[in-house]
Amino acid sequence: MSDEFVDRDGKTHFVEFDEVVGFMPVPDKPGIVGVHRKVFPRKLDGFMWMSAELERQNMPGHVSLDMWKCMIDSRGRRKPKGRIAMSCAIQCADSIHQGTLHALASFSSPLIFNNTCWSWSEVASFFLACGARGYVGTLWDIDNQAAVLAAKVFYENLFSGTVLTAFHKAVTAISATSSKDIYVYWGLHFTTLSRGQSLQKSRANVRQELMRAVDAWARHIQTSRSSERRRNSIRALKLILRELLASFSSSDAKALEMAVKKRLPELSQTDISRETEQTELPAARSCIEYPIQYRRIRGRDNTETTTPRASAGS
């Protein structure tokens, strides 16, 4: 995209930027589709963003804020683009996930192997900030065959030693390919994972964790004073209840649903059991990226919003 804007000093600037847009059905609003958008500055007045040439222009700091406002509000000229570097958009079954997370696996600490292209950047920091015990990502565009081989070796060795050992063997396995040294691992070197005892035991553990998560989210909603946080938490709770009722339907699960509805009046008008039959897709949080300074100008409470991303190219 490209657009013009006038800064607060009255000077006109020209900005070129990339835009990533995702679409996803909103679970509690049938027929409504949520739009999720990210913007990435590429050029300002013809100079590459974050370049030495741009820095030598000695533009006032507020020009950057005015530029972000322009990009966020822009309805300007669009030209389709196949791939957008640093976009951190993960293609999922229902849409693309923009890589902005609030919590992982009911506040537990999973290991994330994001075996996709350029998965080291922004999305890694969100996973780690949310509590992942380890994260494996790529530094550039990975070859498909190398990705398959690395994953195969990684998971074959994951339960026989440390995560770092499995990671090292996976990296070594593709050392003769164009994807040599593409992976990076964040995590403690002595981290280990234990094998599941059986499919039945694992299923029982998942069911138990979902039921625990329902209670944890309900308590979180009851104690939250932020309307935005309550609204987003209720969506998460609905998704967990829907999964519990759809995949682990039992008298205990239904009793838990009724108990939660008594605790939270917001859920009392929702027939979650019926929603599971409609197989609605989960919604991602609306995400528009802009720096923390602009959030304060707009009057947003930074404690209730996603951590701002670093500027592309930093």
C-alpha positions as CSV (number, residue, x, y, z in Angstrom):
1,M,0.0,0.0,0.0
2,S,1.0,3.6,-0.4
3,D,-0.4,6.9,0.9
4,E,0.3,10.5,1.7
5,F,0.0,12.2,5.1
6,V,0.6,15.6,6.6
7,D,2.5,15.7,9.8
8,R,1.7,18.0,12.7
9,D,4.2,20.6,11.3
10,G,2.2,20.8,8.1
11,K,4.8,18.9,6.0
12,T,3.6,16.3,3.5
13,H,5.2,12.8,3.4
14,F,4.8,9.7,1.3
15,V,4.8,6.3,2.9
16,E,4.9,2.8,1.4
17,F,4.0,-0.1,3.5
18,D,2.8,-3.7,3.5
19,E,-0.5,-4.9,4.8
20,V,-1.5,-8.3,6.1
21,V,-5.3,-9.0,6.4
22,G,-7.0,-12.1,7.9
23,F,-10.7,-13.0,8.1
24,M,-12.3,-15.2,10.7
25,P,-15.9,-15.9,11.8
26,V,-16.8,-14.4,15.2
27,P,-18.0,-17.3,17.4
28,D,-20.6,-15.5,19.5
29,K,-22.0,-13.4,16.6
30,P,-23.4,-15.7,13.8
31,G,-22.9,-14.2,10.3
32,I,-20.3,-11.7,11.5
33,V,-16.7,-11.9,10.2
34,G,-13.8,-10.3,12.1
35,V,-11.1,-8.6,10.1
36,H,-7.6,-8.7,11.5
37,R,-4.9,-6.4,10.1
38,K,-1.2,-5.6,10.4
39,V,0.9,-3.0,8.7
40,F,4.6,-2.9,8.1
41,P,6.4,0.4,7.0
42,R,8.8,-0.1,4.1
43,K,9.7,3.4,2.8
44,L,9.2,6.9,4.1
45,D,9.7,9.7,1.5
46,G,11.5,7.2,-0.7
47,F,14.0,6.1,2.0
48,M,14.0,2.5,3.3
49,W,12.4,2.3,6.7
50,M,15.0,2.0,9.5
51,S,17.9,2.7,7.1
52,A,20.9,4.9,7.6
53,E,19.7,7.2,4.8
54,L,16.4,7.8,6.5
55,E,18.2,8.4,9.8
56,R,20.3,11.1,8.2
57,Q,17.2,13.1,7.3
58,N,16.9,13.9,11.0
59,M,13.1,13.9,11.0
60,P,11.3,14.8,14.2
61,G,10.1,11.8,16.3
62,H,6.4,12.8,15.8
63,V,6.7,12.1,12.1
64,S,6.9,8.4,12.8
65,L,3.8,8.6,15.0
66,D,1.9,10.5,12.3
67,M,3.1,7.9,9.8
68,W,1.7,5.0,11.9
69,K,-1.6,6.8,12.2
70,C,-1.7,7.2,8.4
71,M,-1.0,3.5,7.8
72,I,-3.6,2.4,10.3
73,D,-6.3,4.6,9.0
74,S,-5.3,4.3,5.3
75,R,-7.8,3.3,2.6
76,G,-5.3,4.1,-0.1
77,R,-3.9,2.4,-3.1
78,R,-3.4,-1.4,-2.8
79,K,-1.3,-3.8,-4.9
80,P,-1.5,-7.5,-4.2
81,K,1.7,-9.1,-2.9
82,G,2.5,-12.8,-2.6
83,R,4.6,-12.9,0.5
84,I,5.3,-10.3,3.2
85,A,8.5,-10.7,5.1
86,M,8.3,-10.4,8.9
87,S,4.5,-10.7,8.8
88,C,4.4,-13.6,11.3
89,A,1.1,-14.7,9.8
90,I,0.5,-18.4,10.4
91,Q,-2.0,-20.1,8.0
92,C,-4.5,-22.1,10.0
93,A,-7.6,-24.1,9.0
94,D,-10.0,-21.2,9.4
95,S,-7.8,-18.2,8.5
96,I,-4.4,-16.7,9.3
97,H,-3.2,-16.2,12.9
98,Q,-1.4,-12.9,13.3
99,G,1.0,-14.1,16.0
100,T,-0.4,-12.0,18.8
101,L,-1.1,-14.1,21.8
102,H,-2.4,-13.5,25.4
103,A,-2.1,-17.0,26.9
104,L,-0.9,-20.4,25.9
105,A,-2.6,-23.7,26.7
106,S,-4.5,-22.4,29.7
107,F,-1.5,-20.7,31.2
108,S,0.7,-23.8,31.1
109,S,4.2,-24.0,29.5
110,P,4.3,-25.9,26.2
111,L,7.2,-26.4,23.9
112,I,6.6,-24.7,20.5
113,F,8.1,-26.0,17.2
114,N,7.0,-23.4,14.6
115,N,8.4,-25.1,11.5
116,T,7.4,-22.4,9.1
117,C,9.2,-19.6,7.2
118,W,10.7,-16.6,9.1
119,S,9.1,-17.9,12.4
120,W,11.9,-16.5,14.6
121,S,10.8,-12.9,14.8
122,E,7.8,-11.3,16.4
123,V,5.8,-14.4,16.9
124,A,8.6,-16.0,18.9
125,S,8.6,-13.2,21.4
126,F,4.9,-13.5,21.9
127,F,5.1,-17.3,22.6
128,L,7.9,-16.8,25.0
129,A,6.3,-13.8,26.8
130,C,3.2,-15.9,27.3
131,G,5.1,-18.7,29.0
132,A,6.4,-21.2,26.5
133,R,9.1,-23.3,28.0
134,G,10.9,-23.4,24.7
135,Y,10.5,-22.3,21.1
136,V,12.1,-23.5,17.9
137,G,11.8,-21.2,14.8
138,T,13.4,-20.4,11.5
139,L,15.6,-17.5,10.4
140,W,14.5,-17.4,6.8
141,D,12.4,-19.2,4.1
142,I,12.9,-22.9,4.8
143,D,12.9,-25.6,2.1
144,N,9.9,-28.0,2.5
145,Q,11.9,-31.2,2.3
146,A,14.4,-29.9,4.9
147,A,11.6,-28.9,7.2
148,V,10.1,-32.4,7.0
149,L,13.4,-34.1,7.6
150,A,14.3,-31.8,10.5
151,A,10.9,-32.3,12.2
152,K,11.2,-36.1,11.7
153,V,14.6,-36.2,13.4
154,F,13.5,-33.8,16.1
155,Y,10.5,-35.8,17.2
156,E,12.3,-39.1,17.0
157,N,14.8,-37.9,19.5
158,L,12.7,-35.6,21.6
159,F,11.8,-38.1,24.4
160,S,15.2,-39.8,24.7
161,G,17.1,-36.9,26.0
162,T,16.9,-33.1,26.3
163,V,15.1,-30.8,23.9
164,L,18.5,-29.3,23.0
165,T,19.9,-32.7,22.0
166,A,16.9,-33.3,19.7
167,F,17.3,-29.9,18.3
168,H,21.0,-30.4,17.6
169,K,20.3,-33.7,15.8
170,A,17.6,-32.0,13.7
171,V,20.0,-29.2,12.7
172,T,22.8,-31.7,11.9
173,A,20.4,-33.7,9.7
174,I,19.9,-30.8,7.3
175,S,23.4,-29.4,7.4
176,A,24.1,-30.4,3.8
177,T,21.0,-28.6,2.5
178,S,20.4,-24.9,1.6
179,S,18.6,-24.7,5.0
180,K,21.7,-25.2,7.0
181,D,21.7,-23.3,10.3
182,I,18.2,-22.0,9.7
183,Y,16.8,-23.0,13.0
184,V,17.2,-21.2,16.3
185,Y,16.1,-22.5,19.8
186,W,15.0,-20.4,22.8
187,G,15.0,-22.4,26.0
188,L,17.0,-24.0,28.8
189,H,19.5,-26.5,27.6
190,F,18.4,-29.1,30.2
191,T,14.6,-29.0,29.4
192,T,13.1,-32.5,28.8
193,L,9.7,-33.9,27.9
194,S,8.2,-37.2,29.1
195,R,6.4,-39.7,27.0
196,G,2.7,-40.1,27.3
197,Q,1.6,-43.4,29.0
198,S,-1.1,-44.2,26.6
199,L,-3.7,-42.6,24.3
200,Q,-6.4,-43.2,26.9
201,K,-4.3,-41.7,29.6
202,S,-3.4,-38.7,27.5
203,R,-7.0,-38.2,26.6
204,A,-8.0,-38.3,30.2
205,N,-5.2,-35.7,31.0
206,V,-6.5,-33.4,28.3
207,R,-10.0,-33.6,29.6
208,Q,-8.8,-32.9,33.1
209,E,-6.8,-29.9,31.9
210,L,-9.7,-28.5,30.0
211,M,-12.0,-28.7,33.1
212,R,-9.3,-27.1,35.2
213,A,-8.9,-24.3,32.6
214,V,-12.7,-23.6,32.7
215,D,-12.5,-22.9,36.4
216,A,-9.3,-20.8,36.0
217,W,-10.8,-18.6,33.3
218,A,-14.0,-18.3,35.2
219,R,-12.1,-17.0,38.3
220,H,-10.1,-14.7,36.0
221,I,-13.3,-13.2,34.6
222,Q,-14.8,-12.7,38.0
223,T,-11.8,-10.8,39.3
224,S,-11.1,-8.7,36.3
225,R,-12.1,-5.0,36.4
226,S,-11.4,-4.4,32.7
227,S,-14.4,-4.7,30.4
228,E,-12.1,-5.5,27.5
229,R,-10.3,-8.2,29.4
230,R,-13.5,-9.7,30.5
231,R,-14.9,-9.7,27.0
232,N,-11.8,-11.4,25.6
233,S,-11.7,-13.9,28.5
234,I,-15.3,-14.8,28.0
235,R,-14.5,-15.7,24.4
236,A,-11.6,-17.9,25.5
237,L,-13.9,-19.6,28.1
238,K,-16.6,-20.3,25.5
239,L,-14.0,-21.9,23.2
240,I,-12.8,-24.2,25.9
241,L,-16.3,-25.1,27.0
242,R,-17.2,-25.8,23.4
243,E,-14.2,-28.1,23.0
244,L,-14.9,-29.9,26.2
245,L,-18.6,-30.5,25.3
246,A,-17.8,-31.5,21.7
247,S,-14.8,-33.9,22.4
248,F,-15.4,-35.0,26.0
249,S,-19.1,-34.8,26.4
250,S,-20.2,-36.3,29.8
251,S,-22.5,-35.5,32.7
252,D,-19.6,-33.9,34.5
253,A,-18.8,-31.6,31.5
254,K,-22.5,-30.5,31.3
255,A,-22.7,-30.0,35.0
256,L,-19.6,-27.8,34.8
257,E,-21.2,-25.7,32.1
258,M,-24.2,-25.1,34.2
259,A,-22.1,-24.2,37.3
260,V,-20.1,-21.7,35.3
261,K,-23.2,-20.1,33.9
262,K,-24.4,-19.6,37.4
263,R,-21.1,-17.9,38.3
264,L,-21.1,-15.7,35.2
265,P,-24.3,-14.1,34.1
266,E,-22.7,-13.2,30.7
267,L,-22.8,-16.9,29.8
268,S,-26.3,-17.6,31.0
269,Q,-27.8,-16.5,27.7
270,T,-25.5,-18.7,25.6
271,D,-26.4,-22.2,24.6
272,I,-22.9,-23.6,24.3
273,S,-24.1,-27.1,23.8
274,R,-26.0,-26.1,20.7
275,E,-23.1,-24.1,19.5
276,T,-20.9,-27.2,19.5
277,E,-23.3,-28.7,16.9
278,Q,-22.9,-25.7,14.6
279,T,-19.0,-26.2,14.6
280,E,-18.4,-22.5,14.6
281,L,-14.7,-21.5,14.2
282,P,-12.8,-19.6,16.9
283,A,-12.1,-15.9,16.6
284,A,-8.8,-14.3,16.9
285,R,-8.4,-11.0,18.7
286,S,-8.5,-8.0,16.5
287,C,-5.0,-6.7,16.0
288,I,-3.8,-3.4,14.6
289,E,-0.2,-2.8,15.1
290,Y,1.1,0.6,16.2
291,P,3.7,1.8,18.7
292,I,3.0,2.3,22.4
293,Q,3.2,6.1,22.1
294,Y,0.3,6.2,19.7
295,R,-1.8,4.0,22.0
296,R,-1.4,6.5,24.7
297,I,-2.4,9.3,22.4
298,R,-5.5,7.4,21.5
299,G,-6.3,7.0,25.1
300,R,-5.9,3.2,25.2
301,D,-4.8,1.5,28.4
302,N,-1.6,-0.3,27.5
303,T,-2.0,-2.8,30.3
304,E,-5.0,-4.2,28.5
305,T,-3.6,-4.5,25.0
306,T,-1.0,-6.7,23.2
307,T,2.6,-5.9,23.7
308,P,3.7,-3.6,20.8
309,R,5.8,-5.2,18.1
310,A,9.2,-4.0,17.1
311,S,9.4,-2.0,13.9
312,A,10.1,-4.1,10.8
313,G,13.8,-4.2,10.1
314,S,14.9,-3.6,13.7
